[in-house]
Amino acid sequence: MKPLAFSVLLIGVVIPSVLSAEEPAQTSKTSVLLMRTGRLISGEIGESAGGYFVKNPAGNMLVPYDSVLFEAKDLHEIYVKQRNSMK
């Protein structure tokens, strides 16, 4: 194989794989969880097999789905969901 052809082949294989590795999946978003205990947890929240995965300045944690009453984008939306559940 000629050096130029090998270089083009190498670039064609390496560049797309590097670009795809730099694009993280956008599965988490900043939001709020209202726990059954009344506690609020906020941070970047994504869903995983066992529950909500929360990343915030205090650290990372996995919150089981059955411990959460509501998930929302902000405190106002939590209030609205809680109010609507009482009707």
C-alpha positions in Angstrom: 0.0 0.0 0.0 1.3 3.4 -0.9 2.1 5.8 2.0 -0.5 8.4 0.8 -3.2 5.8 0.5 -2.4 4.5 3.9 -2.5 8.0 5.4 -5.9 8.7 3.8 -7.2 5.4 5.1 -5.8 6.1 8.6 -7.4 9.5 8.6 -10.7 8.1 7.4 -10.8 5.6 10.3 -9.3 7.6 13.1 -10.9 11.1 12.7 -14.5 9.8 12.8 -13.8 7.7 15.9 -12.2 10.6 17.7 -15.0 12.9 16.8 -17.6 10.4 18.0 -15.7 10.0 21.3 -15.8 13.7 22.0 -19.6 13.9 21.7 -21.0 12.7 25.1 -24.6 11.4 25.2 -27.0 14.1 26.5 -28.9 11.8 28.8 -28.7 14.0 32.0 -30.3 17.4 32.7 -30.3 19.8 35.5 -33.5 19.1 37.5 -35.0 18.5 41.0 -36.2 15.4 42.7 -38.8 15.5 45.5 -38.2 12.5 47.8 -40.9 10.7 49.8 -39.3 12.1 52.9 -39.9 15.7 51.7 -36.2 16.2 50.9 -35.2 17.9 47.7 -32.2 16.9 45.6 -31.0 18.9 42.7 -28.3 18.5 40.1 -27.7 16.8 36.8 -30.1 14.0 36.9 -30.2 11.0 34.5 -32.0 7.7 34.6 -30.1 4.4 35.1 -31.2 0.8 35.7 -31.7 1.2 39.4 -33.0 4.7 39.7 -32.0 8.3 39.2 -28.3 9.1 38.9 -27.6 12.5 40.4 -24.4 14.6 39.9 -24.1 17.7 42.0 -21.3 19.6 43.9 -21.7 17.3 46.9 -21.0 14.2 44.8 -22.7 11.5 42.8 -25.5 9.3 44.1 -28.0 6.8 42.9 -31.5 7.4 44.1 -33.9 4.4 43.8 -37.1 5.2 41.8 -39.4 4.1 44.7 -37.8 6.8 46.9 -38.9 9.6 44.6 -42.3 11.3 44.4 -41.7 13.7 41.5 -39.0 14.7 39.1 -39.1 18.2 37.6 -37.0 20.9 35.9 -37.4 23.3 38.8 -39.0 23.9 42.2 -42.1 25.5 40.7 -42.8 22.5 38.6 -42.4 20.3 41.7 -45.0 22.4 43.4 -47.4 22.2 40.4 -47.0 18.4 40.2 -47.6 18.0 44.0 -50.7 20.3 43.9 -52.1 18.4 40.9 -51.7 15.1 42.7 -53.9 16.3 45.5 -56.9 17.0 43.3 
